[in-house]
Amino acid sequence: MTLDISFLNFSALTLLGIVTIIGFYMGHTAKRFRLPSLIGYMILGVIFGPSLLHLISESMIEHLSFITEIALGFVAFSIGAELSLSSLKRLGPGIISIIFAESFAAFFLVTGAIYALTRDLPLALIFGAMAPASAPAGTVAVIQEYKAKGTLTKALYAVVGFDDGLAIIIFGFAAAFAKNMLIAESTGHNGSILPAMWIPLKEIGLSVVVGGIIGFAFCQVVRRQQSSKDILIFVFGAVLIATGLSKRWHLSLILTNMIIGFVLVNTRREALVHRVMEPLLEIMPLLFILFFCLAGAHLDLSALPALGTIGLVYIFGRSAGLIGGARLGAMVGNIDNKIKRYIGLGILSQAGVAIGLSLIVKHEFGLLDVQYGLPHAVNIGTVVLTTITATCIFFEIIGPILTKIALSKAGEIPKPAPSEKLSGLSQLQKADNIDKTRDA
């Protein structure tokens, strides 16, 4: 049962203001329970969204989707700016083996588990293709909130940055095979899968090219700027251009913006990179409040009862595949023992990319029914969209919590200085004592 108070009829700007202020306090409340702030932001979004109060309606969520896209663009840019080739070389080739092992382990484990449950190979392939997709925003938000630093942090940046590109390629191939099997089921003839395979490869390739061009142009302009305020303007411009072109040309906005940051950190001196990132880190908390509140509003709690056996199998299969695959990849790559133990816990978040892929399945498999008379294809699209929506609620809540646990156990979250532990009153008393000493 939901409480509909949408009659209050706040404007979008008014709601954004309310969300920003209340979100700040919700984040601090979450921290009191030793949870990442973004959990508080998402809870606020759920409360304000269609699941409960209806203050943020579905049409308003769609209207404000540009905020989500902009925030993801900045997240991707900040990931790219952490991926210097020198630091990646220090991590060694093991980081590549981790990315491939965790992605393919999740794909094959989920595919096998769903097939064992349903005996439906096209359905199993689609669910398997959803498993590698991650949500980098949750991981990056936790890293930045707790100012984590170390080899595990660097490895997490690399994995969540690159595995979405690999996930899109895996999805393209798996969806092509699944559609080919469904068409053969209807007509008795195998269709061509090459065109479907070409689409994800083209998307990844063009994203890298566009991001590289914008990145080099951005570096040429920003190196002449001295003021941090001026630099921030050019960062905003570059991210907005990259995000807009990605939407227009159906590219990966995460990969496109990540390449801009990647070009910056690998072609410019560390001093310039620091000048670019310093003002950006100041505005990221505001973007995270808006992003995760809107993400929470997207979460439809009414979908949870539809989770069912398939959803539970998907959750356990994906979790086991990512954690086990990451550990196996780290062992094969002979990587740091700390990374081997904990990196799998930091990559479980899943949201936007997976839901976007499930919407593609719903649309394209619906067309198969129109063209070939395949009600089975329509059923696959419906089951996948419903289940992925429900499981993303679980992964969006548990993922950031496990990321914080992993970083804590790895010793990469710095302990607060004694002065930071003082209450506001204690700090005032300390300042007053200093003043008295100076007067004396």
N, C-alpha and C positions, 0 to 999 in steps of 0.2 A: 504494500500500500504506500502511495506517495502523497505528499502534501503539496498541492499546487497553489503557489502564491504568485503565479505569473501575472495576476491582475495588477500587481504593483507597477509593471510596465516600465522598468528602468531602461534608459537608453544604453547602447553598447558601451559608450564612453564612461557613463556613470558606473556601470558594472565593472569595467576594467579598473577604475579607481578603487572601488570597494574591494575587489579581488586582490589588488596590490597591497592594500593596507592590512586587510584581514589575513591574507596569505603570509605576510611577514610574521605575524603573531602565531599563525598555525605552524610555520616552520620552526619557530623558537619552542613551541610546545612539543613538537616532535623530537627536538634535540634534548628536551628534558627527559624523555623516555629513551635516550640514546639511540634514536632513529635518525636517518638522514632527513634534512629539512624537506626534501621533495616529497616525502610521504605525507607531510602535513599539507603541502600544496595540493597534492592529488586528492586527499580527503575533502578539502574545501571544494574542489571541482566537482566531486561526486555529490556533495551536499547541494551545491548550487545548480547542478545539471539536471537533465531530464529524469534521472533516476529518483530524485527526491523533491527539491523545491521548485524545479522548473524555472528558476530565474534566468539561467542560461539555456535557451531553447536550442533545438537541433538546427533551426535555421540560423540562429545567431552563431552557433559553433561553426557552421559552414561559412558564414559571413566573416568570421574572425580567423579563418584558416590561414590567412597570410601571416599572422603572428607566429603560428606554429612553424611555417616554412622559413621565416626569417630566423627564428631561434635555432632551428636545425642547421641553417646555413652558418651561423656563428659557431655552433658546436663543432661542425665539420671543419671550419677554418682553424679553430683552436686545436683540433686533433692533428691536422696537417702540420701546424707550426711546432708540434712536439716530435715530429718524425724526421729528425736530422739523420742523414745517411751515416754520420760518424757514430751516433748513438745506436742506430740499427745494426751497424757492423759490430759494435761491442756486444750486443745481444746475440749476434751470430746468426747463421742460417737456420738455427732452431726456431726462430720466430715464424719463418715461412712454413716449416713443418707443423707448427702448432696451428696456424690458420687453416691449412689444408686438412690436417687430421681432425680437428674439432668440427669443421664444416661437413666433411664427408662421413665422419662417424655419426653425427646427428642425423644426416640424411638417410644413411643405410639402416641405422637402428630403428628410427621411426617408421621408415618404409616397411621393414620386416615385421615390426610389432603390429602395425595397423593391418598388414596383409594377413598375419596369423589370426587376427581378431575377426576380420571381415571377409577374407578371401576375395577381396576386390582390389586388383592390382592398380588400375588407374587411380582409384581413391587413395591407395597407399602411397603411390608415387607423388601425388599432389601434397599430401600431408608431410611426406619426407622432404619435399622441396621447400616447405615453409620453415622447417626446423632450424636451418643455419642462420636465418635472418635475425639480426640483433637490433637493439635500440641503444645507440651510442650515447644519447643524451643523458640517460640515467647514470651510466658509468662515469661520464665526464663530470656531471654535476656533483657526484660524491667525491671524486678526486679533487675538484676545485674547492668544495666546501671544507674539506679536511686538510687541504694543502699537502696532499700526499706526494712524496718524492721517493724515487728509488727505481730499481730495475723492474720490479713488478708493475709499477705505475707506467713506465715506458712501454712495457710489453702489452699492457691493457690498451693504451692508446693505439698501438700498432694493430692489435687484433680487432678491436671494435671499429677501427678505421677501414681496414681492408676486407674484413670478412663479409660485409654487405655486398661488395662488388662480386665476390665469389658466389654469394648466395643468389644474386640475380642471375648469374650464368647457370648455376645448378637448376634454378627454377625454370629458366628458358628451355633447357634440355629435357627436364622431367615432364614439363607441361606438354612439350612437343610429342614425346613418346606416349603420354597418357591420351592425348587427343587422337593420335594415330591408331591406338588400340580401340578407342571408342568408335572411330570411323570404320575400322575393319569389322567391328562387331555388328555394325548396321549394314554395311554394303558388301562385306566380304573382300574388299580391296584395301590394301595399305595406301595411305596418303603419303605425300612428300613431307618429311620432317625438316629438311634443310632450311626452308624459309623461316620456320619458327625458331630454329637454332641461331640463325643469323641475327635476329632482333636483339637478344641480350648482348651479344658480342659487339654489335654496332653501338648500343647504348653505352657500354663501358668505354669503348674506344673514343667515341665522341666526347664523353664526359671528361676524359683525360686531356684531350686536345683543347677543348674549350677552357677548361680550368687552367691549363698551361699557358694559353694565350693571355687570359685575363691576369694570371699570376705574374707573368713577365712584365706586362704593362703596368700593373699595380706597383711592382718593385721599382720600376723606372721613375714613377711619379713620387712614391712615398719616400724615397731616399733623399729627396730634396727638401723634405719637410722637417722642421725642428720642433715645433710645438706639438705636444701630445694631443691637444684638442684638434689641430689640423689633421694629424694622422688618423684620429678616430673617424673624421668625416670621410676620408678616403677608404678606410676599412669598410664603413657602412656602404659606401658606393659600390665597392668591388663585390661585396657579398650580395647586395641587392641585384646587381647586374647578373651575377652568376646564377642566383636563385631564379630570377625571372627568365633567363634564357633556358635554364634546365626545365622549367615548367612548360615553356613555349615549344621546345624541341623534344620533350619527353625523355630527358636525360636524368641521371641520378644526381639530385641536388647535393647529396652528401658527398659523393665522390668529386664532383666539380669543385665545390668549395674547399674540400680537403686538399686538392691539388694546388690551389692558390696558396694555402699555408705551407704546403710542402715545398713549393718553389721559393717562397720567402725564406724559410729557414735554411735551405740548402744553397742559396745563391747570394745571400747577404750576411754581413757580419753580425755577430751575436748582439752587439750594442744596438743595432737597428731593430732586430727582432724583439729585443726587450722593450724598446720604445714603442713598438707597435702593439705588443701584447699587454703592456701595463695598463693603458686606459681601457682596453677591451675587458680585462678582468674586473674592472670596476662596475661595468654595466651588466655583466653576465648574471649576477644574482637576480636582477629585475627581470631579465629574459626568462630565467628559470622559473620564477614565480608564475609568470603569465603562461609559459609553455606547459608546465605540469598541472596548473589549474585547468587549462583547456583540455589537457590529456585526461584528467580525472573526469571532466564533464563528458568526455567521449565514452567513458566506461559505463556500459549499460548493465546494471546489476541484475536486471530481469533475465539476462542471458545466462547467469550462473546456473539456474536449475536445469538448463539444457546441456550442461557440461557432459554428463553421461560417461559411459565407459570409454568411448573413443577419446574424449577429452583427457581423462585420467591417464590413459595409455600414452597419449601424445606428451603430456607433461613429464611423465617418468622417462619416456624414451628420449625426449629432447634433452632433459637434464643429464641423464646418464651419458648420452652421446657427446654433449659439449664438454662435460667435466672429464669423462674418461678419454675422449679424443684429444683434448688439450694436454692431458697428462702424458698420453702416449706420444704425442708430437714432441713434447718437451724431452722425453726420454730418448727418442730417436735423434733429436737435434742436440743432445748432450748439453742441455741448457741449465742455468742456475737452479739449484734444488728448491729455492724459495718460489721461483716462478712455477716450477713443476707441481708443487703442492697446491698453490692457491689460485692460479690464473683461471681455472675452470669456474670457480665460484664468482668471478667478476664479470662474466660474459653472458649471464642468463637473461638479462632484461630483453623483453620483446614487445614491440608495439607497432608503430606506424608503418614500417616497411612490410611486416607480415600481414597487417590488415589491408594494406594497399594491394599486395599480391593476391590476397583472398578475394578482393573485389574484382580484380582482373579475371580470376578463375570464374567467379559468379557470372560475369558478363560474357566471356568468351565461350564458356561451356553452355551458357544459355543459347548462344548463337548456333551451337552444334545441334541443338534440338530443333531449331527453326530450319536448318539446312538439311539435316539427315533424319529427323524424327527420333531423337534420342532423349527420352525422359530421364534415363539413367544419368546423362550428363548434367541435366538441371539439378538432379538430386545431389550429385557430387558438389556442385557449386554452392548449394544451400547448406549442406552439412559442413563444408570447409569454412564458409564465412561465419556461421553460427559458433562453431567450435573454436576457431582461432580468436574470435572476439572474446569469448569467455576465458580462454586460457591466457590471453594477454593481460587480463585483470590480475591473475595470479602472478605472472612473471613480472609485471610492472611493480607489484608490491614487494615480492620476495627478492627480485634481482638487485636493487640498490642496497637492501639490507645485507645481502650476502657479499656484495662488493665491499662494503664497509668492514665486514668481518674479515674478509681476505686481506685487505690492506692493513688492518690492525694486527692480525696474526703475523703478517710479513714484517711488521715493525716499520711501516712506511708512513704512518700517520704520526706526525710529531706531537709530543706531549706538550700541553699548554704550559707557558711560563708561569711561575708562581703568581705574578701580578695579574695574569689573565684569569686566575681562579678566584680572585677577590670579588666579593659582591660590590654592587654600586656604592653602598654605604661605606664599605671598607676602603674603597678607592678614594672616596671623598675625605675620609678620616686621615688616610695616608697623605693626601695632598695638603690637608690642613696642618698636619704635623711638620711637613717640609717647609711650609710658609712660616710657621712659628719659629723653626730653627733658623731660617734665613733672617727673620726680624731680630732674633736674639744676637 
